[in-house]
Amino acid sequence: MAFHVGDRSRESAKALWAKIPFVYQEQTIVQTDQYDAYTDVMPAERHNAIPKHARKTKHIECFNNTLRQRVSRLVRETLSFAKKLAYHIGAIKNFIFYYNLTRAAVPA
């Protein structure tokens, strides 16, 4: 749907929210941690801040681990490490596209 590379500032939260397609902004409930930047940026009727003890992080942690394993440039001091942020973002974008494409092809 959307991703943003940056810190956990209010500006990054705004940039992420701006990248989410309008139809999702209008119809989807977004679940996040209770970080203030998300609460300030996302409309209250579309945002569900979940306390740490109630979170189910298995799916996102699995995806993050897969991302680190398959995009070697995210690991420091590798041969594929690049200094330009745009190259890292391109590699992440390419991985997410390929990951979603292969997941969509797998029958449920």
DRENMINU-995815 format. One record per residue (C-alpha): residue in three letters; x negated, y negated, z. Coordinates in Angstrom, 3 decimals. Layout:
BEGIN
{aa:ALA, xx:X, yy:Y, zz:Z} $
...
END
This chain:
BEGIN
{aa:MET, xx:0.000, yy:0.000, zz:0.000} $
{aa:ALA, xx:-2.643, yy:-2.548, zz:1.070} $
{aa:PHE, xx:-5.956, yy:-2.895, zz:2.856} $
{aa:HIS, xx:-8.219, yy:-5.710, zz:3.947} $
{aa:VAL, xx:-11.887, yy:-5.597, zz:4.870} $
{aa:GLY, xx:-12.694, yy:-7.996, zz:7.674} $
{aa:ASP, xx:-12.788, yy:-8.535, zz:11.399} $
{aa:ARG, xx:-9.782, yy:-8.437, zz:13.716} $
{aa:SER, xx:-9.172, yy:-12.175, zz:13.596} $
{aa:ARG, xx:-5.864, yy:-13.920, zz:12.961} $
{aa:GLU, xx:-7.133, yy:-14.911, zz:9.499} $
{aa:SER, xx:-7.791, yy:-11.263, zz:8.620} $
{aa:ALA, xx:-4.332, yy:-10.296, zz:9.864} $
{aa:LYS, xx:-2.838, yy:-13.017, zz:7.645} $
{aa:ALA, xx:-4.866, yy:-11.783, zz:4.676} $
{aa:LEU, xx:-3.681, yy:-8.210, zz:5.258} $
{aa:TRP, xx:-0.043, yy:-9.267, zz:5.580} $
{aa:ALA, xx:-0.335, yy:-11.313, zz:2.359} $
{aa:LYS, xx:-1.619, yy:-8.236, zz:0.490} $
{aa:ILE, xx:1.359, yy:-6.091, zz:1.487} $
{aa:PRO, xx:3.910, yy:-6.093, zz:-1.362} $
{aa:PHE, xx:6.903, yy:-8.330, zz:-0.681} $
{aa:VAL, xx:9.417, yy:-5.461, zz:-0.806} $
{aa:TYR, xx:7.565, yy:-3.752, zz:2.070} $
{aa:GLN, xx:7.319, yy:-7.000, zz:4.003} $
{aa:GLU, xx:11.103, yy:-7.267, zz:3.813} $
{aa:GLN, xx:12.073, yy:-3.633, zz:4.507} $
{aa:THR, xx:9.352, yy:-1.809, zz:6.447} $
{aa:ILE, xx:8.608, yy:-1.667, zz:10.157} $
{aa:VAL, xx:4.850, yy:-2.001, zz:10.705} $
{aa:GLN, xx:3.382, yy:-0.269, zz:13.742} $
{aa:THR, xx:0.171, yy:-1.666, zz:15.216} $
{aa:ASP, xx:-1.623, yy:-1.876, zz:18.519} $
{aa:GLN, xx:-0.762, yy:-4.765, zz:20.815} $
{aa:TYR, xx:-3.458, yy:-7.048, zz:19.438} $
{aa:ASP, xx:-2.307, yy:-10.693, zz:19.504} $
{aa:ALA, xx:-3.366, yy:-11.452, zz:15.928} $
{aa:TYR, xx:-0.825, yy:-8.978, zz:14.534} $
{aa:THR, xx:1.938, yy:-10.242, zz:16.824} $
{aa:ASP, xx:1.322, yy:-13.827, zz:15.717} $
{aa:VAL, xx:1.248, yy:-13.049, zz:11.986} $
{aa:MET, xx:3.890, yy:-10.369, zz:11.421} $
{aa:PRO, xx:7.566, yy:-11.233, zz:11.882} $
{aa:ALA, xx:8.994, yy:-9.777, zz:15.103} $
{aa:GLU, xx:11.786, yy:-7.921, zz:13.278} $
{aa:ARG, xx:9.203, yy:-6.128, zz:11.070} $
{aa:HIS, xx:6.555, yy:-5.485, zz:13.738} $
{aa:ASN, xx:6.471, yy:-2.783, zz:16.382} $
{aa:ALA, xx:3.495, yy:-3.125, zz:18.754} $
{aa:ILE, xx:2.852, yy:0.238, zz:20.385} $
{aa:PRO, xx:0.994, yy:0.601, zz:23.702} $
{aa:LYS, xx:-2.171, yy:2.690, zz:23.678} $
{aa:HIS, xx:-0.750, yy:5.636, zz:25.635} $
{aa:ALA, xx:2.159, yy:6.011, zz:23.163} $
{aa:ARG, xx:0.133, yy:5.861, zz:19.933} $
{aa:LYS, xx:-0.095, yy:8.781, zz:17.607} $
{aa:THR, xx:-3.414, yy:8.046, zz:15.899} $
{aa:LYS, xx:-4.101, yy:11.495, zz:14.464} $
{aa:HIS, xx:-3.239, yy:10.588, zz:10.858} $
{aa:ILE, xx:-5.163, yy:7.335, zz:10.668} $
{aa:GLU, xx:-8.183, yy:8.765, zz:12.492} $
{aa:CYS, xx:-8.201, yy:11.695, zz:10.046} $
{aa:PHE, xx:-8.088, yy:9.260, zz:7.113} $
{aa:ASN, xx:-10.863, yy:7.090, zz:8.615} $
{aa:ASN, xx:-13.054, yy:10.158, zz:9.097} $
{aa:THR, xx:-12.402, yy:11.306, zz:5.516} $
{aa:LEU, xx:-13.265, yy:7.813, zz:4.282} $
{aa:ARG, xx:-16.578, yy:7.820, zz:6.178} $
{aa:GLN, xx:-17.425, yy:11.322, zz:4.950} $
{aa:ARG, xx:-16.656, yy:10.713, zz:1.266} $
{aa:VAL, xx:-17.833, yy:7.123, zz:0.829} $
{aa:SER, xx:-21.473, yy:7.514, zz:1.758} $
{aa:ARG, xx:-22.198, yy:3.809, zz:1.407} $
{aa:LEU, xx:-20.269, yy:3.230, zz:4.651} $
{aa:VAL, xx:-22.987, yy:5.086, zz:6.555} $
{aa:ARG, xx:-26.048, yy:2.989, zz:7.309} $
{aa:GLU, xx:-29.405, yy:3.647, zz:5.710} $
{aa:THR, xx:-28.225, yy:5.829, zz:2.849} $
{aa:LEU, xx:-29.505, yy:5.711, zz:-0.704} $
{aa:SER, xx:-26.128, yy:4.422, zz:-1.871} $
{aa:PHE, xx:-26.051, yy:1.488, zz:0.563} $
{aa:ALA, xx:-25.436, yy:-1.891, zz:-1.100} $
{aa:LYS, xx:-25.891, yy:-5.344, zz:0.337} $
{aa:LYS, xx:-22.932, yy:-6.924, zz:-1.475} $
{aa:LEU, xx:-19.584, yy:-6.728, zz:0.280} $
{aa:ALA, xx:-17.779, yy:-6.679, zz:-3.086} $
{aa:TYR, xx:-19.453, yy:-3.352, zz:-3.931} $
{aa:HIS, xx:-18.321, yy:-1.839, zz:-0.630} $
{aa:ILE, xx:-14.770, yy:-3.066, zz:-1.168} $
{aa:GLY, xx:-14.813, yy:-1.627, zz:-4.697} $
{aa:ALA, xx:-15.981, yy:1.753, zz:-3.400} $
{aa:ILE, xx:-13.264, yy:1.770, zz:-0.724} $
{aa:LYS, xx:-10.624, yy:0.769, zz:-3.279} $
{aa:ASN, xx:-11.785, yy:3.516, zz:-5.632} $
{aa:PHE, xx:-11.668, yy:6.099, zz:-2.828} $
{aa:ILE, xx:-8.174, yy:5.067, zz:-1.677} $
{aa:PHE, xx:-6.862, yy:5.217, zz:-5.260} $
{aa:TYR, xx:-8.371, yy:8.667, zz:-5.822} $
{aa:TYR, xx:-7.232, yy:9.925, zz:-2.395} $
{aa:ASN, xx:-3.639, yy:8.805, zz:-2.992} $
{aa:LEU, xx:-3.659, yy:10.223, zz:-6.511} $
{aa:THR, xx:-4.810, yy:13.667, zz:-5.344} $
{aa:ARG, xx:-2.403, yy:13.638, zz:-2.370} $
{aa:ALA, xx:0.518, yy:12.799, zz:-4.654} $
{aa:ALA, xx:-0.378, yy:15.736, zz:-6.906} $
{aa:VAL, xx:-0.178, yy:18.246, zz:-4.030} $
{aa:PRO, xx:3.322, yy:19.750, zz:-3.738} $
{aa:ALA, xx:4.918, yy:19.302, zz:-0.308} $
END
